[in-house]
Amino acid sequence: MDNVKRDVLIEARDLTKHFISKGNALGTKKLVVKAVNGLTFKIMNGETLGLVGESGCGKSTTGRLLIRLLDPTSGSILYKGQDIASIKEKQMRELRSELQIIFQDPFSSLNPRMTCLDIIMEPMLIHTRMSKAERKEKAYDLLNYVGLPREYALRFPHEFSGGQRQRIGIARALALKPKFIVCDEPVSALDVSVQSQVLNLIQQLQQDFGLTYLFIAHGLNVVKYISDRIGVMYLGSIVEMAGSDEVYANPMHPYTQSLISAIPDTDVENKRQRIILKGDVPSPSNLPEGCPFHTRCSQCMKKCESEKPELKEIAPGHLVACHLY
C-alpha cells in the first residue's frame, strides 16, 4: 500500500453475529452459534484487506455482514460514515449498487436458466433506469473487459469452465459500478493455473475502477499476493492485523505463527520449523472462557484462561490480541 493518506470507506465497530439453531422433536436444545464476536476494524478507500483463518472462523459471515446480506446481532457498520447496520431495506436498497460480492462457487452463484448476457444485465434491470439496449451494450463491454468473447454472451453457465464462470460473476459484480466488493474466496474453487489469471484480473479492476476489497481466502500465499493489510481470524475474532509483508515477516500471535509455518517453504537451507497445533477448534456454540485460542496455545498462561485479550497496537500499524504482549 502506498503512503498516500486514505479515507475510511467502511468500518466495523464491535460487530457480532449469532445464529440460533433449531431444536428438534427429540428435545435437543437450541444452540447459539457465535459466528462473529465483537469485530472492530477499518478498510480504507482503495485498499485490499485480506482476511484469513481456518474454516468456520467467521470470515464469510463477516463479509456478508459488511454488505448487509446478513443482519448483525449487534454492533455498527459504518459505510462512508453512515451506520448501515440497522437501516431499513428501502434505504439499504439504494446502497446495494455500491456494495457487491464475488462468491466462492462460480457455478452455484449463477442462475443455470439464464444466459451469460442476462446474468450480467440483471443488476442493471433492478437498480437502474437504463434501456434494454443500453443494458445489453454495457454487458457486452463488461464481458470484453473480463476477457470473454462477445459470442459467448448467449451461452448458459454449464457451457463455461470454472474460470470463465468466475469471470461472469466478476462482470456481474461490476455492472453497477460499485465502490466496495467482498471477494469471498473467489479463486479457491479454481485450478491453480487459472487462479493467477483471476487474481491479476481482480487487481487490474482495482486499479482501473478505484475499487476497495475485502479479500477472504484460505491460501496465505494468495492473500499475501493481493492484500495491502491482512487480518487473521480465529473463532469469530481478529487476533492479529498488520501490513501484508509485516504479517509474514514478523507474525506475533501464536496462531498466526502456526499458519505461517504451514506455508510450503522452498528454502531448503533455512526451512522454517513447522508448528503443529494441539487439539481441535472449539465449537462456536461453546466458546472457551478467556482467550479463544488458549485451548490450543503452547504459550498459554493462567491469565489466558479467564481474560480475553484486547486487540492492541504493539508496533506502528501492527495489532495483536494476545497476553504475551
KEKE-3310 file (N, C-alpha, C; in steps of 0.2 Angstrom, whole numbers, plus 5000, padded with zeros to 4 digits):
npx = (5004:5003:5010:5000:4988:4973:4955:4943:4933:4924:4919:4919:4912:4913:4906:4895:4888:4876:4870:4855:4852:4839:4829:4825:4813:4816:4820:4831:4841:4840:4854:4866:4875:4890:4896:4903:4912:4912:4920:4931:4937:4944:4942:4951:4949:4951:4960:4965:4960:4965:4958:4960:4960:4955:4943:4926:4929:4922:4924:4918:4905:4908:4911:4898:4890:4896:4891:4878:4871:4868:4860:4867:4869:4873:4881:4890:4890:4899:4897:4905:4904:4891:4880:4875:4870:4858:4848:4833:4826:4823:4831:4843:4843:4846:4859:4864:4870:4883:4889:4895:4897:4908:4906:4911:4909:4909:4899:4887:4883:4878:4863:4857:4848:4848:4856:4873:4873:4861:4863:4872:4866:4855:4857:4857:4845:4837:4842:4844:4839:4841:4839:4834:4843:4854:4858:4861:4872:4881:4883:4890:4902:4907:4909:4919:4929:4932:4938:4931:4924:4913:4904:4901:4891:4877:4878:4875:4878:4883:4890:4902:4919:4926:4934:4930:4917:4918:4923:4912:4904:4912:4910:4897:4897:4903:4894:4886:4894:4902:4908:4914:4919:4916:4926:4924:4933:4937:4945:4947:4940:4945:4956:4974:4981:4973:4970:4979:4977:4964:4966:4975:4966:4957:4965:4969:4956:4954:4964:4959:4946:4946:4943:4938:4943:4937:4946:4944:4951:4958:4971:4986:4997:4990:4983:4993:4999:4989:4984:4984:4984:4983:4971:4970:4959:4951:4939:4929:4935:4946:4963:4975:4982:4990:5001:5003:5017:5022:5015:5019:5033:5035:5026:5016:5006:5003:4994:4994:5008:5008:5000:5008:5019:5015:5015:5021:5038:5052:5065:5078:5089:5086:5074:5058:5052:5040:5025:5014:4998:4989:4975:4958:4948:4938:4920:4909:4898:4900:4910:4927:4931:4940:4954:4951:4959:4967:4965:4973:4985:5002:5009:5001:4995:4990:4982:4976:4966:4955:4953:4949:4960:4963:4962:4977:4988:5004:5015:5019:5005:5003:4993:4988:4980:4984:4990:5003:5009)
npy = (4994:5011:5027:5037:5046:5039:5039:5032:5020:5009:5003:4992:4991:4984:4972:4959:4943:4931:4915:4906:4889:4877:4868:4850:4837:4827:4834:4841:4854:4872:4880:4893:4899:4907:4916:4928:4938:4953:4961:4974:4985:4994:4998:5005:5018:5012:5001:4984:4973:4958:4943:4930:4913:4898:4886:4890:4900:4912:4921:4922:4925:4938:4945:4945:4952:4965:4970:4969:4957:4949:4952:4961:4955:4963:4979:4990:4996:5006:5014:5025:5034:5033:5024:5008:4997:4995:5001:5003:4991:4998:5009:5003:4997:5007:5008:4996:4995:5000:4991:4976:4958:4944:4928:4912:4899:4897:4892:4888:4901:4907:4909:4894:4894:4906:4916:4920:4934:4939:4937:4946:4958:4958:4965:4978:4980:4979:4989:5001:5014:5011:5008:4993:4991:4999:4992:4980:4984:4988:4976:4969:4976:4974:4960:4959:4966:4958:4948:4939:4932:4941:4933:4923:4927:4922:4910:4897:4895:4882:4879:4884:4885:4883:4894:4904:4905:4911:4924:4929:4931:4941:4951:4953:4958:4970:4977:4988:4998:4997:5003:4996:4979:4963:4949:4933:4921:4919:4912:4899:4888:4886:4879:4879:4884:4893:4902:4912:4920:4925:4932:4942:4949:4954:4962:4971:4977:4984:4994:5001:5005:5010:5002:4995:4982:4968:4954:4937:4922:4906:4902:4907:4912:4917:4927:4936:4940:4948:4957:4973:4975:4962:4953:4941:4929:4920:4909:4919:4931:4944:4941:4946:4959:4967:4975:4967:4962:4963:4954:4942:4942:4945:4938:4939:4934:4918:4909:4915:4913:4899:4897:4903:4895:4884:4886:4880:4879:4883:4886:4876:4876:4886:4882:4885:4881:4869:4872:4863:4863:4859:4848:4851:4864:4873:4873:4885:4887:4884:4892:4894:4901:4916:4919:4914:4906:4899:4885:4878:4884:4884:4892:4896:4905:4907:4918:4919:4909:4915:4928:4938:4944:4961:4968:4976:4989:4985:4989:5001:5001:4988:4976:4966:4953:4947:4940:4939:4951)
npz = (5000:4996:5002:5002:5010:5015:5015:5027:5021:5024:5040:5054:5070:5085:5080:5080:5076:5079:5077:5079:5082:5077:5088:5090:5088:5097:5108:5108:5113:5109:5101:5103:5090:5090:5078:5074:5084:5091:5082:5077:5065:5051:5034:5022:5009:4993:4996:4999:5010:5017:5023:5033:5040:5049:5042:5046:5055:5054:5043:5030:5035:5041:5029:5023:5032:5031:5019:5022:5018:5028:5043:5057:5074:5084:5086:5075:5057:5048:5033:5023:5033:5037:5047:5043:5049:5054:5046:5036:5024:5012:5012:5012:5000:4991:4992:4988:4975:4977:4985:4983:4979:4976:4974:4981:4975:4958:4950:4957:4961:4949:4940:4932:4922:4915:4902:4900:4896:4901:4915:4918:4915:4923:4937:4932:4927:4939:4947:4940:4927:4914:4897:4888:4877:4881:4893:4887:4879:4889:4896:4886:4885:4898:4897:4888:4895:4905:4899:4890:4875:4864:4858:4867:4874:4874:4879:4892:4910:4912:4901:4902:4908:4925:4928:4918:4922:4934:4930:4924:4935:4941:4931:4933:4946:4944:4937:4942:4945:4958:4974:4984:4986:4991:4991:4991:4994:4980:4971:4976:4972:4959:4947:4950:4939:4934:4944:4946:4934:4937:4949:4944:4936:4945:4953:4942:4940:4951:4950:4939:4942:4954:4966:4982:4992:5002:5004:5005:5010:5010:5007:5011:5004:4993:4998:5003:4991:4985:4995:5004:5018:5031:5040:5053:5058:5071:5078:5076:5080:5077:5078:5075:5065:5052:5040:5025:5021:5034:5042:5037:5039:5052:5062:5076:5085:5092:5085:5072:5069:5068:5057:5047:5047:5041:5028:5012:5010:5000:5003:5006:5015:5025:5031:5038:5054:5057:5065:5075:5079:5094:5098:5094:5085:5095:5097:5089:5096:5109:5116:5123:5139:5142:5132:5116:5109:5119:5122:5113:5113:5114:5122:5133:5147:5164:5165:5152:5152:5158:5155:5141:5128:5122:5106:5102:5098:5095:5089:5076:5066:5068:5075:5089:5098:5111:5127:5129:5125)
capx = (5000:5007:5010:4995:4983:4967:4949:4940:4927:4919:4921:4915:4913:4910:4901:4893:4883:4875:4864:4851:4850:4833:4829:4821:4807:4819:4821:4838:4841:4843:4861:4868:4882:4893:4900:4907:4912:4915:4925:4932:4942:4943:4945:4952:4947:4956:4965:4963:4961:4964:4955:4962:4959:4953:4936:4922:4931:4918:4927:4912:4900:4910:4910:4891:4888:4898:4887:4871:4867:4866:4859:4871:4866:4874:4887:4889:4894:4899:4899:4906:4902:4884:4879:4870:4869:4850:4844:4828:4828:4822:4837:4849:4842:4849:4866:4866:4874:4889:4891:4894:4901:4910:4905:4916:4907:4907:4894:4880:4881:4875:4857:4858:4842:4849:4862:4878:4871:4855:4865:4876:4861:4850:4858:4855:4837:4834:4844:4845:4833:4844:4835:4837:4849:4859:4860:4865:4879:4885:4885:4895:4908:4910:4912:4925:4934:4934:4942:4927:4922:4906:4900:4899:4885:4871:4879:4872:4883:4886:4894:4909:4924:4926:4937:4926:4911:4920:4924:4905:4902:4915:4907:4890:4898:4905:4888:4883:4900:4902:4914:4917:4917:4918:4929:4923:4937:4935:4949:4948:4937:4948:4963:4980:4984:4968:4969:4983:4973:4958:4969:4978:4961:4954:4970:4968:4950:4955:4967:4955:4940:4947:4939:4940:4941:4938:4948:4943:4954:4962:4978:4990:5001:4986:4981:4999:5000:4984:4982:4989:4984:4980:4968:4969:4953:4950:4933:4925:4938:4953:4969:4981:4981:4996:5003:5005:5023:5024:5012:5023:5040:5035:5020:5017:5001:5004:4990:4997:5014:5007:4998:5014:5024:5012:5016:5026:5044:5056:5071:5080:5094:5083:5067:5055:5050:5033:5021:5008:4993:4986:4968:4953:4945:4932:4914:4907:4892:4903:4917:4930:4932:4946:4957:4948:4964:4971:4965:4977:4991:5008:5012:4996:4996:4984:4978:4973:4961:4950:4953:4950:4964:4960:4966:4980:4993:5010:5020:5015:5001:5003:4988:4988:4976:4987:4993:5011:5012)
capy = (5000:5017:5031:5042:5046:5037:5040:5026:5018:5005:5002:4988:4993:4979:4969:4952:4939:4925:4911:4901:4883:4875:4861:4845:4833:4823:4838:4844:4861:4876:4882:4899:4899:4914:4916:4934:4941:4959:4963:4981:4986:4999:4997:5012:5018:5009:4996:4977:4970:4951:4940:4923:4909:4891:4885:4891:4905:4918:4925:4923:4929:4945:4949:4946:4957:4972:4972:4968:4951:4947:4957:4959:4954:4969:4982:4995:4995:5012:5015:5032:5037:5031:5017:5004:4991:4994:5005:4999:4988:5003:5013:4999:4995:5012:5007:4990:4996:5002:4986:4970:4952:4939:4922:4907:4894:4901:4888:4889:4908:4909:4905:4890:4895:4912:4916:4925:4941:4940:4937:4952:4963:4958:4970:4984:4980:4980:4995:5007:5015:5010:5004:4986:4992:5002:4987:4975:4986:4988:4969:4967:4979:4971:4954:4961:4969:4952:4943:4934:4935:4943:4927:4919:4931:4919:4903:4896:4894:4875:4879:4888:4882:4887:4901:4908:4907:4916:4930:4931:4933:4947:4956:4955:4962:4977:4980:4994:5002:4998:5006:4990:4972:4957:4944:4928:4915:4919:4908:4893:4883:4886:4876:4883:4888:4898:4906:4918:4924:4928:4937:4948:4952:4957:4968:4976:4980:4989:5000:5004:5007:5013:4998:4993:4975:4963:4948:4932:4916:4901:4901:4913:4914:4921:4934:4940:4942:4953:4962:4978:4973:4956:4951:4934:4927:4914:4909:4925:4937:4945:4940:4950:4963:4972:4975:4961:4960:4963:4948:4936:4943:4946:4936:4940:4929:4911:4906:4917:4909:4892:4897:4905:4889:4879:4888:4876:4883:4881:4887:4870:4878:4890:4880:4886:4875:4868:4872:4859:4865:4853:4848:4853:4870:4873:4874:4892:4887:4883:4895:4894:4907:4920:4919:4909:4901:4896:4878:4875:4888:4881:4898:4898:4907:4907:4924:4917:4905:4919:4935:4939:4949:4966:4969:4982:4991:4984:4992:5005:4998:4980:4975:4959:4951:4942:4942:4939:4957)
capz = (5000:4995:5008:5001:5016:5013:5020:5029:5017:5028:5047:5059:5077:5090:5076:5082:5073:5082:5074:5084:5079:5079:5092:5086:5091:5102:5114:5108:5115:5104:5102:5100:5087:5090:5072:5074:5091:5093:5077:5076:5060:5046:5027:5019:5002:4988:4998:4999:5017:5017:5029:5033:5046:5047:5040:5052:5060:5053:5038:5025:5039:5041:5023:5022:5037:5029:5014:5024:5016:5034:5048:5063:5080:5087:5083:5070:5051:5045:5026:5021:5039:5039:5050:5039:5052:5056:5042:5033:5017:5007:5012:5010:4993:4987:4993:4985:4969:4979:4989:4979:4982:4971:4978:4981:4970:4952:4947:4961:4961:4943:4938:4927:4917:4912:4898:4902:4895:4906:4921:4919:4914:4929:4942:4929:4926:4945:4950:4935:4923:4908:4892:4886:4873:4885:4897:4883:4877:4895:4897:4881:4887:4904:4895:4884:4900:4909:4894:4887:4869:4863:4855:4872:4878:4874:4882:4898:4914:4911:4895:4903:4913:4931:4927:4914:4926:4939:4926:4923:4942:4942:4927:4936:4952:4941:4932:4945:4947:4965:4977:4989:4984:4996:4987:4996:4992:4973:4967:4980:4968:4953:4946:4951:4933:4932:4950:4945:4929:4940:4954:4941:4934:4951:4954:4937:4941:4957:4948:4934:4944:4961:4970:4988:4993:5007:5001:5010:5007:5015:5005:5014:4998:4989:5002:5003:4984:4983:5000:5007:5025:5032:5047:5055:5062:5075:5081:5076:5082:5074:5083:5073:5059:5050:5033:5022:5022:5041:5045:5035:5041:5059:5065:5083:5088:5091:5079:5065:5068:5066:5050:5043:5047:5037:5021:5009:5010:4995:5005:5010:5020:5030:5031:5044:5058:5057:5072:5075:5085:5098:5099:5089:5086:5099:5094:5090:5101:5116:5116:5129:5143:5141:5125:5112:5107:5124:5122:5108:5113:5118:5127:5137:5154:5168:5163:5146:5153:5161:5152:5134:5127:5118:5100:5104:5093:5099:5084:5071:5061:5070:5081:5091:5103:5115:5133:5128:5123)
cpx = (5004:5006:5005:4990:4976:4961:4947:4934:4922:4923:4917:4917:4909:4905:4901:4888:4882:4869:4861:4849:4843:4833:4825:4816:4810:4821:4828:4837:4843:4850:4862:4875:4885:4898:4905:4906:4916:4921:4925:4938:4940:4946:4945:4950:4952:4961:4961:4965:4960:4962:4956:4960:4956:4945:4931:4923:4927:4920:4921:4906:4901:4909:4902:4888:4890:4894:4879:4867:4865:4865:4863:4867:4867:4880:4885:4893:4893:4902:4899:4903:4895:4883:4873:4868:4861:4846:4839:4830:4828:4828:4843:4849:4846:4856:4869:4871:4881:4893:4890:4898:4902:4910:4911:4915:4905:4901:4887:4878:4878:4869:4858:4853:4843:4856:4867:4876:4866:4858:4869:4871:4856:4851:4856:4848:4834:4835:4845:4839:4836:4839:4838:4843:4855:4862:4864:4872:4884:4888:4890:4902:4911:4912:4918:4931:4936:4937:4937:4924:4915:4902:4898:4893:4879:4872:4876:4878:4887:4890:4901:4913:4923:4929:4933:4919:4912:4921:4917:4903:4906:4912:4900:4891:4900:4899:4886:4888:4900:4908:4918:4914:4920:4920:4929:4926:4935:4939:4950:4945:4940:4954:4968:4982:4979:4968:4973:4980:4968:4961:4972:4972:4958:4959:4969:4962:4950:4959:4963:4949:4940:4943:4942:4938:4942:4940:4948:4946:4957:4969:4982:4994:4997:4984:4987:5000:4995:4983:4987:4990:4981:4977:4967:4964:4954:4944:4930:4928:4944:4958:4975:4980:4987:4996:5005:5012:5025:5021:5017:5030:5040:5029:5021:5012:5003:5000:4993:5004:5013:5004:5004:5018:5021:5013:5022:5032:5049:5064:5074:5084:5091:5076:5064:5053:5043:5030:5015:5004:4990:4979:4964:4951:4939:4926:4912:4901:4894:4910:4920:4931:4939:4948:4954:4953:4968:4971:4970:4984:4996:5011:5006:4998:4990:4979:4974:4967:4954:4948:4954:4955:4961:4965:4970:4986:5000:5016:5016:5012:5000:4999:4988:4984:4979:4990:5000:5014:5008)
cpy = (5006:5021:5037:5041:5044:5038:5033:5025:5015:5003:4997:4990:4988:4975:4961:4949:4932:4921:4906:4895:4881:4868:4856:4841:4829:4827:4841:4852:4866:4879:4889:4899:4906:4914:4922:4937:4947:4962:4971:4982:4991:4996:5003:5012:5016:5004:4989:4975:4962:4948:4933:4919:4902:4891:4886:4896:4912:4923:4927:4927:4936:4948:4950:4951:4964:4974:4971:4963:4948:4953:4956:4958:4960:4973:4987:4994:5002:5012:5022:5036:5036:5024:5013:4998:4990:4998:5000:4997:4993:5007:5009:4997:5001:5012:5001:4990:4997:4996:4979:4964:4948:4933:4917:4902:4898:4897:4889:4896:4911:4905:4901:4891:4902:4912:4921:4932:4943:4941:4943:4958:4963:4963:4977:4985:4982:4987:5002:5008:5015:5006:4998:4987:4994:4996:4982:4977:4986:4981:4967:4970:4976:4964:4954:4962:4963:4947:4938:4936:4936:4938:4923:4921:4926:4912:4903:4894:4887:4874:4882:4884:4886:4894:4906:4910:4912:4923:4933:4934:4940:4952:4958:4959:4970:4981:4987:4999:5003:5001:5000:4984:4967:4951:4938:4922:4914:4914:4901:4887:4882:4882:4881:4887:4893:4904:4913:4923:4928:4934:4943:4952:4957:4963:4973:4980:4986:4995:5004:5008:5010:5009:4997:4986:4972:4956:4942:4926:4912:4901:4908:4916:4919:4927:4938:4943:4948:4958:4967:4977:4966:4955:4944:4933:4920:4914:4915:4931:4938:4945:4944:4953:4968:4972:4969:4958:4959:4956:4942:4937:4943:4944:4936:4935:4922:4907:4908:4914:4902:4892:4899:4899:4884:4880:4884:4881:4879:4882:4881:4872:4881:4888:4881:4880:4875:4868:4869:4861:4859:4854:4851:4860:4869:4875:4881:4892:4885:4886:4895:4901:4910:4920:4913:4904:4898:4889:4875:4879:4885:4886:4900:4900:4907:4912:4923:4913:4909:4926:4936:4945:4954:4966:4976:4983:4990:4987:4996:5001:4990:4979:4967:4958:4946:4944:4942:4946:4963)
cpz = (5000:5002:5007:5007:5013:5018:5021:5024:5021:5035:5051:5066:5081:5086:5079:5077:5076:5079:5079:5080:5082:5083:5088:5091:5097:5108:5114:5109:5109:5106:5099:5097:5086:5084:5072:5081:5092:5088:5076:5071:5055:5039:5024:5011:4997:4990:4998:5006:5016:5023:5029:5040:5044:5045:5047:5057:5059:5047:5033:5029:5039:5035:5021:5026:5034:5024:5015:5020:5022:5039:5054:5069:5084:5084:5077:5063:5048:5038:5024:5027:5041:5042:5047:5042:5053:5052:5038:5026:5012:5006:5010:5003:4988:4987:4990:4979:4971:4983:4986:4982:4976:4975:4976:4975:4963:4948:4951:4961:4955:4942:4932:4921:4913:4908:4902:4902:4900:4913:4923:4919:4920:4934:4939:4928:4933:4948:4946:4931:4915:4903:4891:4882:4876:4890:4893:4881:4883:4896:4892:4883:4893:4902:4892:4890:4904:4905:4891:4881:4868:4861:4861:4876:4879:4877:4889:4903:4913:4905:4896:4908:4920:4931:4924:4918:4931:4936:4925:4930:4943:4938:4930:4942:4950:4938:4935:4947:4954:4967:4981:4987:4989:4991:4991:4993:4984:4969:4970:4976:4961:4953:4947:4945:4931:4938:4948:4940:4933:4945:4950:4938:4939:4953:4949:4938:4946:4954:4943:4936:4951:4966:4977:4989:5000:5004:5006:5007:5012:5013:5007:5008:4994:4992:5002:4996:4983:4988:5002:5015:5026:5040:5048:5060:5065:5079:5082:5078:5078:5079:5081:5066:5058:5043:5031:5023:5030:5044:5043:5038:5049:5062:5072:5087:5087:5086:5073:5064:5066:5059:5045:5042:5043:5030:5018:5008:5005:4997:5009:5015:5026:5031:5038:5048:5059:5064:5071:5081:5088:5098:5093:5090:5090:5095:5095:5095:5108:5116:5123:5133:5141:5134:5122:5110:5112:5125:5118:5108:5117:5123:5132:5144:5158:5166:5157:5147:5156:5158:5145:5132:5122:5112:5101:5099:5097:5095:5079:5066:5063:5076:5082:5097:5107:5121:5134:5127:5128)
residu = (MET:ASP:ASN:VAL:LYS:ARG:ASP:VAL:LEU:ILE:GLU:ALA:ARG:ASP:LEU:THR:LYS:HIS:PHE:ILE:SER:LYS:GLY:ASN:ALA:LEU:GLY:THR:LYS:LYS:LEU:VAL:VAL:LYS:ALA:VAL:ASN:GLY:LEU:THR:PHE:LYS:ILE:MET:ASN:GLY:GLU:THR:LEU:GLY:LEU:VAL:GLY:GLU:SER:GLY:CYS:GLY:LYS:SER:THR:THR:GLY:ARG:LEU:LEU:ILE:ARG:LEU:LEU:ASP:PRO:THR:SER:GLY:SER:ILE:LEU:TYR:LYS:GLY:GLN:ASP:ILE:ALA:SER:ILE:LYS:GLU:LYS:GLN:MET:ARG:GLU:LEU:ARG:SER:GLU:LEU:GLN:ILE:ILE:PHE:GLN:ASP:PRO:PHE:SER:SER:LEU:ASN:PRO:ARG:MET:THR:CYS:LEU:ASP:ILE:ILE:MET:GLU:PRO:MET:LEU:ILE:HIS:THR:ARG:MET:SER:LYS:ALA:GLU:ARG:LYS:GLU:LYS:ALA:TYR:ASP:LEU:LEU:ASN:TYR:VAL:GLY:LEU:PRO:ARG:GLU:TYR:ALA:LEU:ARG:PHE:PRO:HIS:GLU:PHE:SER:GLY:GLY:GLN:ARG:GLN:ARG:ILE:GLY:ILE:ALA:ARG:ALA:LEU:ALA:LEU:LYS:PRO:LYS:PHE:ILE:VAL:CYS:ASP:GLU:PRO:VAL:SER:ALA:LEU:ASP:VAL:SER:VAL:GLN:SER:GLN:VAL:LEU:ASN:LEU:ILE:GLN:GLN:LEU:GLN:GLN:ASP:PHE:GLY:LEU:THR:TYR:LEU:PHE:ILE:ALA:HIS:GLY:LEU:ASN:VAL:VAL:LYS:TYR:ILE:SER:ASP:ARG:ILE:GLY:VAL:MET:TYR:LEU:GLY:SER:ILE:VAL:GLU:MET:ALA:GLY:SER:ASP:GLU:VAL:TYR:ALA:ASN:PRO:MET:HIS:PRO:TYR:THR:GLN:SER:LEU:ILE:SER:ALA:ILE:PRO:ASP:THR:ASP:VAL:GLU:ASN:LYS:ARG:GLN:ARG:ILE:ILE:LEU:LYS:GLY:ASP:VAL:PRO:SER:PRO:SER:ASN:LEU:PRO:GLU:GLY:CYS:PRO:PHE:HIS:THR:ARG:CYS:SER:GLN:CYS:MET:LYS:LYS:CYS:GLU:SER:GLU:LYS:PRO:GLU:LEU:LYS:GLU:ILE:ALA:PRO:GLY:HIS:LEU:VAL:ALA:CYS:HIS:LEU:TYR)
# end
